[in-house]
Amino acid sequence: ELRKALEAYTGLERQHIVCGMGSDELIDLILRLFLKPGDEVINCPPTFGMYHFSTDVCGGRVVDVPRTEDFALDMAGIKKALTRKTKVIFVASPNNPTGNAATKKEIMELVDTGKIVVVDEAYCEFSNVTVANSVASYPNLIVLRTFSKWAGLAGLRIGYGFFPIEIANYLMKIKQPYNANAAAQAAVLASLADIEYLRLNVMKIVMERGRLFGKLKELDWLEPYPSRANFVLCSLSYSPPCHSEGAKRPKNLAREIWQQLRHKCIFVRYFDTPRLRDCLRISVGRPEDTDALIEALRALSVIATLSEMKRKQS
């Protein structure tokens, strides 16, 4: 019943569809199917952490090919990293946490390598960028989706994927028989029965994403990156005062801002990783949420202190 409903929603035939406890379970099943100990998986950080986690669990070796300065895929780097042991390439599009989408040309170039290419489209409904319609034409292209984001069913753990029929048949054999629980299935069927309401919500989020981006752009110490998801990643572009006693930039300014916002009951995402240490990821909310966030950012004591130090120096 669930696959039949997803066929109607997506337009792809149900024999290509496999459901799981969130797309996380499908990531694990894909790697169980294709990896032997020591086999390699191409990962493109910064990106979703489950690709690395599940590869480790399945005995594989992660080969990181970092994204470019603007978080695009390093296509030359990926192709150079391919070896006889490479079994799977993961690409999140739109990417989490950077929000940018890979182009169809890039995905097809990876498919042409002959390796299994898994395109994680968890935020597809916010971007309208997809390669799902190409799955039936290629034996090595997989596309994953979820109801966690656009439909708000994260706690119920329900995801699905589009697979070449041969791969789908193998996954149906190795997955647990009752992996998609009854409550999640009921929630999906109810969501798809009320699809216009959910699409209106998505449209509101996309519109507010544009307004949030513009408001963040007005802050001279934040640099937001264009996003096709339901969040905006920002880097700190603040130029702190230097060479004066006491005029030190906090050791970790992004973490300090994250903590000050938490004290105001405003929750954003902070990533304690080298590439993202000066970044914050901000989810799109309602207009009043955006206004409260911007007001709080403008009133941050750590920024006010640095600004005052800079003013005195100049």
N, C-alpha and C positions, 0 to 999 in steps of 0.2 A: 504493500500500500504506500509506503514511504517513497520507494523508488519510482512508483507510478506518478506520485505527486511531483517529485523532483523532475521527472521527464517532462511533465506539463509546464513546469516553471522555467526550466532551462532550455528546452527544445532538443536536448540530447537523449538518445534512446537509453532505456533503463539498463540494458545489458552492459553499458559503459559505466554505470554508477555503482559505487560501493560506499556504504555509510559507516561511520565509526563514532567512537566516543570523543568527539572533537576531531579536528584534523591532526591533533597530536598522535592519536592512536594510528591513524593512517600513515603518518610519517614513520612510526615504529614498524608497522607491518611491511611497508615498502622496503625498508632496510633489512628486515628479517628475510624477505624474499630474495634480495639481490646480493647481500654481503656475505662473504666468508671472512674469517679472521685475517686481518691485514689488508683487506681491500680498502680502496680509497674513495672518499666522498669529497666533492668540491663544495666549499662553503664560501660565501661572499660577505664577510663582515664589514661594517656592523649590520647585523640582521637578526632574525628571530633565533633565540637560543636553543630551540628544541632540535634543530638539525644536528648541531654539535653533540648535544646530550644523547640523542638516540643513536647516533653513530658510535659513540663510546660504548653504550650499553650493548650494541650488537657486534662489538669486537672489531669495528672498522677503524680506519685512520682518517682523521679530518685533515684536508689540505686547504688552508685558508688562502684565498686570493682577495686581498682587501679591495674595497671599492675605491674609486678615484676621489679626488679632492671634493668634487660636488656629489659624491655618493652614487655615481653611475657605475655600471658593471665595467670591470676591466676585461674587455673581451680578449685582448691579446694575452693578458696574464692568465686567463682561464684556459685558453687553448694551449698555452705553453706548459701549464701544469698537468695536462692530461697525460696519463701513462696507461700501460697495459692493465694496471690494477684499478684504474678509475672505473667505478660502476655507476655512480649517481652524481648529478649536478643539481643543487638546490638553488632556486631563484625565487625570492619573495617579491611579488609585484602586485600592488604597490608594496614597497619594502617597509618593514617594521624594524627600526623606529624612524626612518628618514622620510618616508612618505612618497618617494618618487617611484615611477613605474618604468619597467623595462619596455623597450619597443618590441613589436612583433618581429621585426627584422633581427634583433639581437637573439630572441628566443629561437627563431628558426635556424640561425647560425649555429647555436648550441645543439639543436636537434640534429643538424647535419653532421655532427661529430660521431653520431651513432651511440653515444652514451644515453642512459636513462636521464631525461630532463624532467624535474619536478618543479612546476610553477605553482607557487603558493599564492592563491588569489583571495586571501582572507578578507581583504578590503575592497574587493572587486565592485561591490554595489556603490561605493563612493567614487569610483573612478571611471566606470564603464569601459575599462581597458581589459580585454580578455583574449586568450588564445584557445579557449575551451572548444570552439567550433573546429579546431584543427586536430583534436585528439583522435578522431576516427580515421584520419588520413595518415597517421604516423604510428609505428609500432613502439616508439620509445618516448612518447610525450604523455605526461601525466599532469593534470590540473587539480588542485585542491581548493575546496571552499569550506565555509563555516557559517553557522547561524549565530555565532557568538557576538559578532560586531553589529551588523546592520539590523538584525532582528532582536538583539538583546537577550539571547538565550545562553550566555556563557556558562552559567552555573549548571545548566542541564546537560552540557557536554554532548553536542551533536554537530558533526561535520560530515562532509561527503567529498568524493572525488570522482573525476572522469578519467577512465583508464582505457587503453587499448583492450579489446575484449579478452584476449589471451591472458593479460595480466590481471584483469578483473576476475576472471575465473579462478586463477590461482589464489588471489586474495580472499575470495569467498570460501575457499577450502581451508585457509590457515587462520582466518579470524575466528574469534569466539562467536558461538551461534547467537547469543543474546546481548551482543555488545551495545547496540542502540536500545536504551531502556524505554519502557512504555511511556513514561512521563515526557521524555524528550520527543518521542515520536508524536505524541498528542499535541505538544506545543508547536512542532514544525507544521503539522497539518492545519492547526488553528491559525498559525502565522500566514501560511500560504492562502488560506481562505479569506484572510483580511489583508491581502497584498497591497491594496491601494493605500491603506493607512500607513503601512510600513514604508512604502515608496515616498509618501508625503513627508514622513519623518526624515528619510534619507535626503530628500531635496532641501529640507530645512537645515539639516546639518551641513550640507555642501554650501548653501548660501551663507550660513554663519561662519563656516571655515574661511570664506573670503573676507568677511568683516573682521574676524579675529586676526587674520594675517595682516590686514591693513593697520589695525590698532597696534600690533606688535612691532610693525615696521616703523611706527612713529617714535618708538623708544630708541634713543641713539646708542644704547649699550646692548641691544639685542639684534641679532640678525636671523629672521625666520627663513626657513627653506620652503620653497613651493611644495605643496603636498597634494596628493590625490587620494589620501585616506581620511580618517576622521580625527586627525590630530595634526599638530604642526610642531616640527622640531626646530629649536632655536639654538644658535650658538651665541656665546657672550662675546661681543665685539668691543667691550669697554676697554679703553686705554687708560690704565691706572697711572696716578702720579708716581714719579720715581725720584730717587736720590735725595729724599728729604727725610729727616728723622720722624719716625712714626707713620710715614705715608706708605705703608705696605699694603699691597693687594692681599686679601685673605688667601690663605694657601689653596683653598678650594672654593672659589667664589660661587660656582653653580650649586654646590652642596649647601653653602650658607644661605643662598636665596631659596632653595628647596625647603630648608628647615624653617626659615622665617615665614614662608607661605603656609607651611603646615600649622604653625602657631596661629594663623588666621583661619584655619580650617579650609584652606585651599590646597588641593592635592594635585600636584603635577608629577611627572616621572623624571627621576634622576638616575643616570647610568654611571656607575663607578668603573668605567673601562677607559683605557688610554685614549682611544679615538673620540669618545663622547664625554670626557670628563668636564669639558666646558660647555656642555649642552643640557637643555631641558626639553622634554617632550610634553606638550600641552594638548589635552584632549578638547575637542570642540563640544561645547555645551549649549545652553540656551543663551539668548542675547543678554539676559540679566547676569548670567554666569560670566560671560565675557567682560561685561562692565565691571563686575566685582573684582575679577582677576587683574584687569588693567589698572584699576584704582589701587589695588594692593601692590602691584609692581612699582607704580610711581611713588608709593609711600615707603618703600623698603629702606630700612635704616642703613643697611650695609652700602647701598648705592648712594644714599644721601651723604654718608661719611666720606666715601671716596670722592664724590663730587666736590665736597667742601675742601678736601685736601688739594684737589686739583685746582680749584679756584684760588686758594691761597698761594699755591706755587706760581701760578701765572700772574 
